[in-house]
């Protein structure tokens, strides 16, 4: 199974971009496979942006990930 995570583009330098995955997690990813701009949300898999996402879909996906991670943290502590 493959997993891709949405991230917001903060800065672009050539074919690479600094992206924000949320929770202060900022990484550099390759954006050569997509036509994206600063402020766009992209779906990132294995260090590559593979798709530009609609803002609402990206934010909903991020919200669901937060719920999953918070539930996981609660059950581990519990």
Order of alpha helices (4+ residues) and beta strands (2+ residues): beta-beta-beta-beta-beta-alpha
